[in-house]
Amino acid sequence: MSNYQPISSLGWIDFSDADKQKVMKVIEMLQPDGTVDELGVGVIRNALSDAMFPGITTIMTRAKYFFIVPRILQTYISKPLKNITIREFLREEENEIMDTLSVQNDFKDNLGIIGISVAKQNKQLQKRNWKELIRKPSTIYWNGIRTYTIYKGNFSLSNLLDFIEGKIHYDSKLGYQAADGETSDDRDAEANEKIIFSLPDYSKNWKKEIKIELTPLEANFLKHKIIDKDPEILLSIVLKKKNIAKEFIGAKSFHEMCELPFVRSINGNTQNIIYTARDFWKIIYGAHIRYNIILHGRHGSEEFKKDCINSWKWWVEEMNCFDWTLFDRDLMWKITKQHSKVKRFTENFINHWMDKIQNKNFNTDNLDDLVEHQEKNNKTSRSKLNPQSDEKYNKWIGIQQMNFRFGNAKTIVNDITSVI
């Protein structure tokens, strides 16, 4: 354990409404191009992603963190330390492991070590001035840890930390008193109740032996945890057979994966979900093209607008050949509403857009009205289409591709299958 006090590089205070709008604009600028959800359709993308790759998020990097986080917490639970809370312990351990893995791997950027850029900065600083990550593995991976029942309860991470802290404080105040006739076996049974995580082993030396790669034992354990969650989801199907996993890892994008032989051979419901996700983006992509045509016509590049108009012509040709009998809109809404709450105006927008395109109504004035109305409802005062805005744009704005967390799932699958 170290005693340094890291400096956070970002914090939150109580902003006024005007300040909140400024902060939201800065956050949008920090996001990669083509990821900001201007039209509010990400709720459907996220639900379909959950149906195919539950427990996976777009900011996950390596499968190892499914084990690092619970091992840190289990270490503390098994033997609480005096003068340090579980939150402080978790924070210090995550920062220390960030540094250990970064040094161990020569600060290489392409290995998925969370916080490696921060660790690089820390090389130049005295330890007491070290910076730390704002978004740590514990927050990134907690939903997945809970989804795959590595944590066997239902608490959020914050609630679990509060519960553990309260229980440890309460028990320490009472002290431990042996019951009449109690044996060491009874104490062992009590100690086992402290094991709230399901892990392949409980090695006391796990931190000394840590590597970013999974051990074969960890890989096999995580594989079966995912399959046990639901053997019929896409992620489980991929993990069940080595040859399918190899095909999956070899695909460069979600859309390329959809054309692989194994997808055509899997059961009807899972296959329908995959194709529904693929086709949802094909259909709604046109709305994003229209959005960029409107935006660049008002506040952007005439040259880029011409490129978008060419994309629109290509998209219309594709939609004229689109087989609507293969697209299950009811399934799309069923999955979305099982996983998320959809704003009524977004549901109306998507249905109206799909109705017009299905009826081959490509009147751009009508479609642009739909898109503009949706963007203003979704972004409110941050709408980029506001005619009074003085901002200028020279590139694509809004979602440019939907990969449905495929890239992150591919990394997890590769981490598992590469060692077993």
Residue pairs with C-beta under 8 A, 6 or more apart in sequence:
1 81
1 84
1 89
1 92
1 93
1 96
2 92
2 95
2 96
2 127
4 127
4 128
4 130
5 128
6 95
6 130
6 131
6 132
7 129
7 130
7 131
7 132
8 131
8 132
8 134
9 118
9 131
9 132
9 134
10 134
15 23
21 381
21 382
24 382
25 382
28 36
28 382
33 395
33 396
33 400
34 396
34 398
34 399
34 400
34 401
35 399
35 400
36 397
36 398
36 399
37 378
37 398
37 399
38 288
38 291
38 375
38 378
38 379
38 384
38 397
38 398
38 399
39 284
39 287
39 288
39 291
39 349
39 371
39 374
39 375
39 378
39 398
39 399
40 343
40 346
40 349
40 374
40 377
40 378
41 284
41 287
41 346
41 350
41 399
42 399
43 336
43 340
43 341
43 342
43 343
43 346
44 280
44 284
44 332
44 336
44 342
44 350
45 277
45 280
45 281
45 399
45 402
45 404
46 339
46 340
47 335
47 336
47 337
47 338
47 339
47 340
48 273
48 276
48 277
48 280
48 332
48 335
48 336
48 404
49 56
49 277
49 404
49 405
50 339
51 233
51 273
51 335
51 339
52 233
52 234
52 235
52 270
52 273
52 274
52 277
52 404
52 405
52 409
53 233
53 234
53 235
53 404
53 405
53 406
53 408
53 409
54 147
54 229
54 230
54 233
54 235
55 143
55 144
55 147
55 148
55 226
55 229
56 144
56 235
56 405
56 408
56 409
56 412
57 140
57 143
57 144
57 405
57 408
58 405
58 408
59 135
59 140
59 408
60 140
60 141
60 144
60 408
60 411
60 412
61 112
61 113
61 114
61 408
61 411
62 111
62 112
62 113
62 114
62 212
62 411
62 415
63 214
63 218
63 219
63 222
63 411
63 412
63 415
63 416
64 211
64 212
64 213
64 214
64 218
64 415
65 114
65 137
65 140
65 141
66 141
66 144
66 145
66 148
66 150
66 222
67 150
67 199
67 214
67 218
67 222
68 94
68 97
68 137
68 210
69 94
69 137
69 138
69 141
69 142
69 145
70 145
70 150
70 151
70 197
70 199
71 197
71 199
71 206
71 207
72 89
72 90
72 93
72 94
72 97
72 138
73 86
73 90
73 160
73 164
73 197
74 195
74 196
74 197
74 199
74 202
75 93
76 86
76 89
76 90
76 164
77 86
77 164
77 194
77 195
77 196
78 191
78 194
78 195
80 86
80 168
80 172
81 89
84 92
85 165
86 161
86 164
86 165
86 168
87 161
87 165
90 138
90 161
91 132
91 136
94 133
94 136
94 137
94 138
95 115
95 130
95 132
95 133
97 207
97 210
98 113
98 114
98 115
98 116
98 118
98 119
98 132
98 133
99 119
99 122
100 207
100 210
101 113
101 116
101 210
101 211
101 212
102 113
102 115
102 116
102 119
102 120
103 119
104 211
104 212
105 111
105 113
105 212
107 116
107 119
107 120
107 123
108 116
109 116
109 117
111 212
112 212
112 411
113 119
113 212
114 133
114 136
114 137
114 140
115 132
115 133
115 136
118 131
118 132
118 133
121 131
122 130
122 131
125 131
138 157
139 157
142 151
142 156
142 157
145 151
146 153
146 154
147 229
148 222
148 225
148 226
148 229
149 198
149 225
149 228
149 229
150 197
150 198
150 199
150 225
151 160
151 196
151 197
151 198
152 196
152 197
152 198
153 160
153 196
155 163
178 187
179 186
195 202
198 225
199 221
200 217
200 218
200 220
200 221
201 217
203 209
213 415
213 418
213 419
214 222
214 415
214 416
214 419
215 419
216 419
216 420
219 415
219 416
219 417
219 418
219 419
219 420
220 420
222 416
223 239
223 416
223 417
223 420
226 235
226 236
226 239
227 236
227 239
227 240
229 236
230 236
231 237
231 240
232 267
232 269
232 270
233 270
234 266
234 270
234 273
234 274
235 409
235 413
237 244
237 262
237 266
237 270
238 244
238 245
238 248
238 409
238 413
239 245
239 413
239 416
239 417
242 417
244 262
245 413
245 417
246 417
247 260
247 261
247 262
248 257
248 260
248 262
248 410
248 413
249 410
249 413
249 414
249 417
251 257
251 260
251 406
251 410
253 401
253 403
253 406
254 277
254 278
254 402
254 403
254 404
254 406
255 278
255 281
257 263
257 406
258 274
258 275
258 278
263 271
263 274
264 271
272 328
272 331
273 331
273 335
275 326
275 327
275 328
276 327
276 328
276 331
276 332
276 335
277 402
277 404
279 322
279 326
279 327
280 327
280 332
280 402
281 401
281 402
282 318
282 319
282 322
283 319
283 322
283 327
283 353
283 354
283 357
284 350
284 353
285 315
286 312
286 315
286 316
286 319
286 353
286 357
286 367
287 353
287 367
287 370
287 371
287 374
288 398
288 399
288 400
289 308
289 311
289 312
289 315
290 312
290 364
290 367
290 368
290 371
291 371
291 375
291 385
291 397
291 398
292 300
292 304
292 305
292 308
292 396
292 397
292 398
293 305
293 308
293 309
293 312
293 368
294 368
294 371
294 372
294 385
295 384
295 385
295 393
295 397
296 302
296 304
296 305
296 308
296 393
297 305
298 385
298 387
298 389
299 384
299 389
299 391
299 392
299 393
300 392
300 393
300 394
301 393
301 394
304 393
304 394
304 395
304 396
312 364
316 362
319 357
319 360
319 362
320 360
324 358
329 354
333 347
336 342
343 377
343 378
345 374
345 377
345 378
346 374
346 377
346 378
349 370
349 373
349 374
349 377
352 370
353 367
353 370
356 362
356 363
356 366
356 367
356 370
372 385
375 383
375 384
375 385
376 383
376 385
383 389
384 391
384 393
384 397
